[in-house]
Amino acid sequence: MSADVRYIRYHAWWCASGNTTSSDLLFAYLAENLLETWVPPDRSQDWLLRRAMTGRRHWLAGDESRVNREGWPTGEWRAPYGDFYAGDERREPSESPPGLWSRPNPDWVAELPRTPALLLEHLRIALPPARQDDAMLLHHAAQALRSGLLPADLVTALYEALAGLPSATVHESVANLDGQAGTALVVEKGIRIEELIIDLDAGEYLGERTTQTKTAYGIPADTVTSFGALSSAMVEALGDVP
């Protein structure tokens, strides 16, 4: 059999928290998540998504006795076009519409400009005017990058576009959650620093990190509140791993 199914692995620590009605922090912890997606060569065939929480937690505030929710959904989903939640929305699975950065489709990706200035304008008009600040542009681009489905030339063009943002800085040799080093695009907004990490030589997105820079709600300054690593490979069938 030929290896023509794309396997995309996203390993992340995410922050869960809960507040009282007075906004006092009841609890906050980082939880380890693993998302695995298998993409068939024919997008109209079933894709496979597995979401799991490993059970590992790092407490930032409070303890187990105060937790009032279980975190993120876990389980296995199959659906054509990777439209995994169509059933929950009581509709038939379909290809994503053009312009949806969280679910990029091949035709739209092929038509996006590779000129940084034009690409940044496409990214900007996808957001309401009130949310077109540098941090939101970085966050929105990360949704498409995190899909693991962007070609190398588009990943590189997005990096060049975002590197030109007024508040963006570039840091070399920054490691993702799994220890793979790349070039980080960094934007600070309020009490948070957002970083996107890219392997420029390979044109691959490696992951992201969010750091809280000041003490707030009982969480200390310089706490990493989100950290992720993306990788992909080709395998023979849904469910196979490299």
N, C-alpha and C positions, 0 to 999 in steps of 0.2 A: 504494500500500500504506500501511496505517496503522502508526504507530510504537508497537507494543504489546509489544515485547520489552524487558525491563529489562537494561541493560548495567551491570555493577558492576566497577569497576576498583580494585584494591588494590595500591598501590606501596609497597614496604617495603625497608628495610635490616635484615637480621637477622644475629646473631652466631653464627658457627660456631667451635668450639674443640675441642681434643683434649688429653688428659692422659696421663701415664704412670701406672703402677700406684701410684706414690708421690704422685700428685696434683700433680706438677710440671707446669706448663703447657707443652705442646709448641708449640702455635700458637693464635692467635685472630685472627679477621678478621671484618669486616662485609662482607656480600655483598648486592648489589642484586637484588631479586626483583620480578616483576610477575605478578599473578594477575588474570585477566579471566574473569568469569562472565556468561553470557547466560541469562536466565530467561524462558521462554515464558509467555504468559498462562494456558495450561493446564498446570499443574504436572506432570501425568501424561505430558506430551510430553517429548522429550529436552531436557535442559539442555546447555550447553556450558561446559567449563572449560579454560582455557589457562593453564599455569604455565610461566614462563620465568625464567632467571637471565641477566642482561645481560652477565655477565662482569666487571663492575666490582667491585673489592674494595678495602677499606681495612684495612691490616694493623695489628693491635694488639700482637701478639707473634709471634715466630717468622717463618717464611717458607714458600714453596711446597714446599720440600724436606721439610717435616715434616707436610704435609697427608695424612691417611690416609682421607679420605672426600670425596665430591663435593658434599656439602651437601644440597639439597632436591630432591624429585622434579620433573621437568620433562616437558612433553608436553601432550597434548590428551585430554580425556575427555568422553564423552557418556553421559547416563543420565537416565531419567525421575526426577522429584522431586529432582533434584540429588544423588542417592545415588550419587556417582561411584565409590565404592570397594566397592560391593556385589559386583562380580565378583571382586575380590581376596579377599573374604570368603566366596565361593562361595554366594551367595544372590541372590534376585531383588531388583531395586531397589524401594524402597517409600517412602511418605511417612514423614517423621520422626515419632517418637512424641511425644505432648504432654510438655512439660517438658524437652526437649532444647535447651538454650540455644545450643549450637553449630550447630543446624539448626532454627531456629524455623519451625513451620508456621502457616498463616493462622488456623486455628480456635483454636489455643492462644494465639496472639498476640491475637486478638480477645477472648478470655476473661480475659486477664491484667488485674488491677486497675490503674487509673491513679492511685489514691491512693498516694502515696509510701511510707507506712508498710506498707501491705498488699503493695505490689510488692516492697519490700525483704524481707519475710518469705518471699515466693515464691522470691526469689533465694537467701535463706539456707538454706531447706530443701532446695535442690538440691545442697547441698554437705555432706559429712560434718562432724559437729560439730567435729572437730579442725582443719578447714580453713575455718572461718567467720570468719576475721579480715578486717579491712577491705581489705587488699591482695588477698586471694583473691576477695572479693566484687567488687571492681573488675575483676579479671582475668576472672572468669566472665561478668560483664555485657558485657565487651568482646567476647566470642565472639559474642553475639547481635547487638550493635551492628555488628560487622565484617561480618555477613552482608549488610548493605545492604538488608535486607528489613523493617525495623521502621518502622511509621508514625510520623509526626512527634509525635503526642501521646504515644506510648509512649517515644520517645527522650527527650522532655522530662521525662516522669514518672520515668524511670530516672535522669536527671541529678539531679532533686530528691531522689530516694531516696538516691542515693550521696553527695550533698552533705551529707546529715545524718549521715553516719558520723562517729564521734568523732575519728578522725585525719585526716579529709579537709579539705583547704583548697581554695579557689577562686582561680584566677589568670585575669585577663582578658587578652585580646589575645595569645594564645599561638598560634604558627603550626604547622601540620602540616608533614609532609615536603615537600609541594608548595607551601608558602608561604601557604596559606589560613588565616586567623586565626579563632579561636573562643575559647570559655571552657574552661579546663582544670580538671578535677578531679584533685587531686594527693594521693597517699597515699605515705608513706615507710615502708618495712619493711626492717630490717637495713641492708644497704649499698646498697639500691636505692630509687629514686623512680619511682613509676608515675604516668603522666598519661594521662587520656582527654580528648580535645579535641572539643568539641561546638559547633555553630552553634545557639545557643538561639533565634534569630529564625526560622530555617527548620526547626528540629527535626531537624537532620541531624548524624550522627556524622561527624567529620572525620578521626579517626585517633588514634594513641597514641604514647607515647615512654617508654622505660625508660632511666634514667641510673644508672650505678654511682657511688656517692658517695665510696667509699674505695678506695685502691689494694689490689688483691687478685689473686693468681695472675698477676702481671705486667701486669695491665691498670691503667692510671693512674686516679686518682680523677677524677670528673666526666666520665667517658667515656659517651657515648650508646651503648648496646648493642642497642637496637631502636628503630626509628623508622618510622612508617607513615602513609599518607594514603589515605582512602577517598573515592571519588566515584561517582556513578551518573547515568545518562541513559536515555532511551527511544530505541530504534532499531527498524528495520523487520524485521530477521531475525538469526538466530544468526550470529555472526561479524562483523556490522557494528559499526563504531565511530563515535562522534559526530564 
